[in-house]
């Protein structure tokens, strides 16, 4: 089971690295929510996720993310990701907790270094 959840998140990262908002959002359930820590909804629904990431990819072409560390517990995938907004730019750490059910992400919650320091 955990290999299936990991494969979904791997495809999400691949879509992010291609700058493909449609493929990125297709990995989310129609009613999925993306949260910013601590539980602040940023995008609700796959359509809103696609629209937001289309803007992100347009604003930051060449942005990349890579998994620095991963743990899987049941339906949850916890990634420490290194995100670079611009080619050659400085990377930022983002801790993301993905809930994956029926081969779709139903919830993602992100914590950045700035948020961690403020908490």
PLY file of the C-alpha trace (Angstrom):
ply
format ascii 1.0
element vertex 119
property float x
property float y
property float z
element edge 118
property int vertex1
property int vertex2
end_header
0.00 0.00 0.00
2.68 2.55 0.91
4.41 2.07 -2.46
1.18 3.30 -4.15
1.12 6.44 -2.01
4.78 7.10 -2.74
4.21 6.66 -6.48
1.46 9.32 -6.43
3.74 11.82 -4.67
6.60 10.94 -7.04
4.33 11.76 -10.00
3.37 15.02 -8.29
7.02 16.03 -7.98
7.65 15.08 -11.61
4.72 17.26 -12.73
6.02 20.13 -10.55
9.46 19.85 -12.09
7.96 19.95 -15.60
5.86 22.99 -14.67
2.72 21.07 -15.66
-0.15 22.47 -13.58
-2.76 20.24 -15.24
-0.86 17.00 -14.49
0.00 18.33 -11.01
-3.64 19.05 -10.13
-4.86 15.76 -11.66
-3.12 13.94 -8.82
-5.41 15.62 -6.27
-8.94 14.47 -5.44
-11.61 16.86 -6.73
-12.31 18.02 -3.16
-8.69 18.06 -1.95
-7.33 20.92 0.13
-3.81 22.32 0.31
-2.99 23.83 3.70
-0.25 26.04 5.00
0.79 25.18 8.54
-1.02 25.40 10.95
-4.12 24.34 9.07
-4.76 27.47 6.98
-6.51 26.43 3.74
-4.70 27.88 0.73
-6.47 26.08 -2.14
-9.67 24.06 -1.96
-10.45 21.70 -4.81
-8.38 20.42 -7.72
-9.48 23.31 -9.97
-8.19 25.89 -7.48
-4.96 23.92 -7.08
-4.46 23.85 -10.85
-5.12 27.60 -11.15
-2.69 28.44 -8.34
0.10 26.23 -9.64
-0.37 27.53 -13.19
0.37 30.99 -11.73
3.34 29.63 -9.75
4.83 27.92 -12.81
4.33 31.03 -14.94
5.91 33.28 -12.32
8.79 30.91 -11.56
9.68 29.03 -14.75
12.31 26.38 -14.15
11.31 25.93 -10.50
12.33 22.55 -9.10
11.72 20.41 -6.07
13.50 17.31 -4.89
12.87 14.99 -1.99
15.59 15.23 0.64
13.90 12.75 3.00
10.70 10.72 2.98
8.72 8.71 5.51
5.53 6.79 4.80
3.01 5.91 7.48
-0.12 4.22 6.18
-1.86 6.58 3.76
0.44 9.47 4.64
3.64 10.47 2.88
5.86 12.96 4.72
8.45 14.65 2.53
11.21 17.09 3.34
11.52 18.83 0.01
14.16 21.22 -1.29
12.34 23.77 -3.43
14.11 26.14 -5.82
11.93 28.80 -7.41
14.42 29.89 -10.09
17.17 27.99 -11.86
20.37 28.53 -9.90
18.40 30.13 -7.05
18.64 29.34 -3.37
16.71 26.27 -2.21
14.22 26.42 0.64
13.12 23.50 2.80
9.43 22.61 2.81
8.03 19.85 4.99
4.87 18.45 3.39
2.43 15.91 4.77
0.41 14.31 1.97
-2.66 12.15 2.59
-3.15 9.79 -0.34
-6.36 7.79 -0.75
-7.53 5.89 -3.85
-4.48 7.06 -5.83
-5.28 10.75 -5.24
-3.98 13.30 -2.77
-6.86 14.35 -0.54
-4.89 16.72 1.69
-1.48 18.37 1.67
-0.14 20.48 4.52
3.09 22.45 4.09
5.45 23.90 6.65
8.27 26.22 5.59
11.26 27.31 7.67
9.71 30.77 8.12
6.49 29.23 9.48
8.43 26.90 11.78
10.34 29.81 13.30
7.10 31.73 13.90
5.33 28.76 15.52
0 1
1 2
2 3
3 4
4 5
5 6
6 7
7 8
8 9
9 10
10 11
11 12
12 13
13 14
14 15
15 16
16 17
17 18
18 19
19 20
20 21
21 22
22 23
23 24
24 25
25 26
26 27
27 28
28 29
29 30
30 31
31 32
32 33
33 34
34 35
35 36
36 37
37 38
38 39
39 40
40 41
41 42
42 43
43 44
44 45
45 46
46 47
47 48
48 49
49 50
50 51
51 52
52 53
53 54
54 55
55 56
56 57
57 58
58 59
59 60
60 61
61 62
62 63
63 64
64 65
65 66
66 67
67 68
68 69
69 70
70 71
71 72
72 73
73 74
74 75
75 76
76 77
77 78
78 79
79 80
80 81
81 82
82 83
83 84
84 85
85 86
86 87
87 88
88 89
89 90
90 91
91 92
92 93
93 94
94 95
95 96
96 97
97 98
98 99
99 100
100 101
101 102
102 103
103 104
104 105
105 106
106 107
107 108
108 109
109 110
110 111
111 112
112 113
113 114
114 115
115 116
116 117
117 118
